[in-house]
Amino acid sequence: MGGCSGCGGKPFYTRRYSGEVLCVSCFNDSIVEKTRRTVSKYKMIRPREKVAVAVSGGKDSLSLLKVLTGLYAPKRNSMVAVSVDEGVAGYRDEALSHAHSLANELGVEHLVVSYKEMLGFSLDEALDWKGEREASSCSFCGVFRRRAIDVAALKVGASVVATAHNLDDFVQTFMMNLMHGDVTRLGWLDPNHSDGSFSVRRVKPFMELYEEEVALYAHQVGVPLQSVSCPYMHEGLRSEVRDYLNMMEANHPGLKNVMLRSGLDVISHYSGSRERQSVPCAQCGKPSSSGLCGVCRMKAAVEEHVKSRAQPTAFGGG
């Protein structure tokens, strides 16, 4: 193997899909530069906007906070980190601690919004009800988490929310929509169009970066890695799609990149005229695709379940 393709230095990483050989410094710089180009290409972050970076405390979101802060704050944009405490016993505390530590190190304000304060119950409590339903825990949680991030962004006065969804996340979601027959949802993945279900615009600056490269970047720059995984992460179709795509990428380097480009071409035909239409939710007033938003529907179902379990039995028991 020769030296680094960029500077001739000691090789550290080989991008199999491009043939580049990079030293540590050039690899780290390439992650930052790829992010900058993605943001610029899709006009994700505009001058003087206040950016809420959704920080779960995992490697992707912590890396995103570090990269965006270095690129844009404070010379161009103000940044604030927003996190969601879903209420998963034995899991969330460590992640929130990592998020708070990095935000403090970078001089960034950090706001945490919890399901308990927003909804009146934790995810663990809600999933007691979900256990009777077919939906995966991740899809169930996602409805509440997206709302919580929206609420947090509004609280800090942000005009845009940056999430750490990477290239792998994009192609997985694209494939899942096809498998579920949800072709009308494809337009919502278009980075040039806003999803009308959110009060604050969403962007994905890492959408052209492989997950494995984000993880390697996190390790190299000292981003803390979470030692505990979410206990619900392996439920549902996404886990199977992830494993399949990783296998295909290993056998055919660059496949995910091709899928991203193909996906964006297909998605462009489902955006614009098919852009998501929203109406105010009849109960909470938030954007919804129907009369009652998913959050209010699920919240009511969980509350009804909790109430029914609290009712005394015919024998007078609690």
RADAUR-V69954 format. One record per residue. N is the residue number from 1. RES is the residue in one letter. NEAR is the number of other ideal C-beta (glycine too) atoms within 8 Angstrom. Layout:
n:N res:RES near:NEAR
n:N res:RES near:NEAR
//
This chain:
n:1 res:M near:4
n:2 res:G near:4
n:3 res:G near:10
n:4 res:C near:13
n:5 res:S near:7
n:6 res:G near:10
n:7 res:C near:8
n:8 res:G near:5
n:9 res:G near:10
n:10 res:K near:7
n:11 res:P near:12
n:12 res:F near:8
n:13 res:Y near:9
n:14 res:T near:9
n:15 res:R near:8
n:16 res:R near:7
n:17 res:Y near:6
n:18 res:S near:6
n:19 res:G near:6
n:20 res:E near:8
n:21 res:V near:11
n:22 res:L near:15
n:23 res:C near:13
n:24 res:V near:10
n:25 res:S near:8
n:26 res:C near:13
n:27 res:F near:14
n:28 res:N near:11
n:29 res:D near:9
n:30 res:S near:11
n:31 res:I near:14
n:32 res:V near:11
n:33 res:E near:8
n:34 res:K near:10
n:35 res:T near:15
n:36 res:R near:9
n:37 res:R near:9
n:38 res:T near:14
n:39 res:V near:13
n:40 res:S near:7
n:41 res:K near:6
n:42 res:Y near:9
n:43 res:K near:7
n:44 res:M near:11
n:45 res:I near:13
n:46 res:R near:6
n:47 res:P near:5
n:48 res:R near:5
n:49 res:E near:10
n:50 res:K near:12
n:51 res:V near:17
n:52 res:A near:16
n:53 res:V near:15
n:54 res:A near:13
n:55 res:V near:16
n:56 res:S near:11
n:57 res:G near:14
n:58 res:G near:9
n:59 res:K near:11
n:60 res:D near:15
n:61 res:S near:15
n:62 res:L near:16
n:63 res:S near:16
n:64 res:L near:16
n:65 res:L near:17
n:66 res:K near:12
n:67 res:V near:12
n:68 res:L near:16
n:69 res:T near:11
n:70 res:G near:8
n:71 res:L near:10
n:72 res:Y near:11
n:73 res:A near:13
n:74 res:P near:6
n:75 res:K near:4
n:76 res:R near:7
n:77 res:N near:12
n:78 res:S near:7
n:79 res:M near:15
n:80 res:V near:14
n:81 res:A near:15
n:82 res:V near:18
n:83 res:S near:16
n:84 res:V near:14
n:85 res:D near:11
n:86 res:E near:12
n:87 res:G near:13
n:88 res:V near:12
n:89 res:A near:5
n:90 res:G near:6
n:91 res:Y near:11
n:92 res:R near:10
n:93 res:D near:7
n:94 res:E near:11
n:95 res:A near:13
n:96 res:L near:12
n:97 res:S near:9
n:98 res:H near:12
n:99 res:A near:17
n:100 res:H near:9
n:101 res:S near:9
n:102 res:L near:15
n:103 res:A near:13
n:104 res:N near:9
n:105 res:E near:6
n:106 res:L near:10
n:107 res:G near:4
n:108 res:V near:13
n:109 res:E near:7
n:110 res:H near:13
n:111 res:L near:11
n:112 res:V near:9
n:113 res:V near:14
n:114 res:S near:12
n:115 res:Y near:15
n:116 res:K near:10
n:117 res:E near:6
n:118 res:M near:11
n:119 res:L near:11
n:120 res:G near:6
n:121 res:F near:11
n:122 res:S near:11
n:123 res:L near:11
n:124 res:D near:9
n:125 res:E near:10
n:126 res:A near:15
n:127 res:L near:11
n:128 res:D near:8
n:129 res:W near:11
n:130 res:K near:10
n:131 res:G near:6
n:132 res:E near:4
n:133 res:R near:7
n:134 res:E near:2
n:135 res:A near:7
n:136 res:S near:10
n:137 res:S near:11
n:138 res:C near:11
n:139 res:S near:9
n:140 res:F near:14
n:141 res:C near:11
n:142 res:G near:8
n:143 res:V near:11
n:144 res:F near:16
n:145 res:R near:10
n:146 res:R near:10
n:147 res:R near:11
n:148 res:A near:13
n:149 res:I near:15
n:150 res:D near:13
n:151 res:V near:10
n:152 res:A near:14
n:153 res:A near:13
n:154 res:L near:10
n:155 res:K near:8
n:156 res:V near:12
n:157 res:G near:6
n:158 res:A near:14
n:159 res:S near:8
n:160 res:V near:15
n:161 res:V near:17
n:162 res:A near:16
n:163 res:T near:11
n:164 res:A near:15
n:165 res:H near:9
n:166 res:N near:13
n:167 res:L near:14
n:168 res:D near:11
n:169 res:D near:10
n:170 res:F near:14
n:171 res:V near:13
n:172 res:Q near:12
n:173 res:T near:9
n:174 res:F near:14
n:175 res:M near:11
n:176 res:M near:11
n:177 res:N near:12
n:178 res:L near:9
n:179 res:M near:8
n:180 res:H near:7
n:181 res:G near:5
n:182 res:D near:8
n:183 res:V near:8
n:184 res:T near:7
n:185 res:R near:8
n:186 res:L near:14
n:187 res:G near:14
n:188 res:W near:8
n:189 res:L near:12
n:190 res:D near:12
n:191 res:P near:10
n:192 res:N near:5
n:193 res:H near:10
n:194 res:S near:6
n:195 res:D near:8
n:196 res:G near:9
n:197 res:S near:10
n:198 res:F near:12
n:199 res:S near:7
n:200 res:V near:12
n:201 res:R near:8
n:202 res:R near:11
n:203 res:V near:13
n:204 res:K near:12
n:205 res:P near:13
n:206 res:F near:15
n:207 res:M near:13
n:208 res:E near:8
n:209 res:L near:13
n:210 res:Y near:9
n:211 res:E near:11
n:212 res:E near:6
n:213 res:E near:9
n:214 res:V near:16
n:215 res:A near:10
n:216 res:L near:10
n:217 res:Y near:13
n:218 res:A near:13
n:219 res:H near:9
n:220 res:Q near:9
n:221 res:V near:9
n:222 res:G near:5
n:223 res:V near:12
n:224 res:P near:8
n:225 res:L near:7
n:226 res:Q near:11
n:227 res:S near:4
n:228 res:V near:6
n:229 res:S near:6
n:230 res:C near:6
n:231 res:P near:7
n:232 res:Y near:11
n:233 res:M near:8
n:234 res:H near:4
n:235 res:E near:8
n:236 res:G near:8
n:237 res:L near:9
n:238 res:R near:10
n:239 res:S near:10
n:240 res:E near:7
n:241 res:V near:12
n:242 res:R near:10
n:243 res:D near:8
n:244 res:Y near:8
n:245 res:L near:15
n:246 res:N near:8
n:247 res:M near:8
n:248 res:M near:9
n:249 res:E near:11
n:250 res:A near:7
n:251 res:N near:5
n:252 res:H near:7
n:253 res:P near:7
n:254 res:G near:10
n:255 res:L near:10
n:256 res:K near:12
n:257 res:N near:9
n:258 res:V near:8
n:259 res:M near:12
n:260 res:L near:13
n:261 res:R near:8
n:262 res:S near:8
n:263 res:G near:13
n:264 res:L near:10
n:265 res:D near:8
n:266 res:V near:10
n:267 res:I near:13
n:268 res:S near:8
n:269 res:H near:6
n:270 res:Y near:11
n:271 res:S near:12
n:272 res:G near:6
n:273 res:S near:4
n:274 res:R near:7
n:275 res:E near:9
n:276 res:R near:9
n:277 res:Q near:6
n:278 res:S near:9
n:279 res:V near:9
n:280 res:P near:8
n:281 res:C near:14
n:282 res:A near:5
n:283 res:Q near:7
n:284 res:C near:7
n:285 res:G near:5
n:286 res:K near:11
n:287 res:P near:11
n:288 res:S near:13
n:289 res:S near:8
n:290 res:S near:6
n:291 res:G near:6
n:292 res:L near:9
n:293 res:C near:14
n:294 res:G near:7
n:295 res:V near:13
n:296 res:C near:11
n:297 res:R near:9
n:298 res:M near:12
n:299 res:K near:10
n:300 res:A near:8
n:301 res:A near:9
n:302 res:V near:13
n:303 res:E near:10
n:304 res:E near:8
n:305 res:H near:10
n:306 res:V near:11
n:307 res:K near:8
n:308 res:S near:7
n:309 res:R near:6
n:310 res:A near:6
n:311 res:Q near:6
n:312 res:P near:5
n:313 res:T near:6
n:314 res:A near:3
n:315 res:F near:4
n:316 res:G near:5
n:317 res:G near:5
n:318 res:G near:3
//
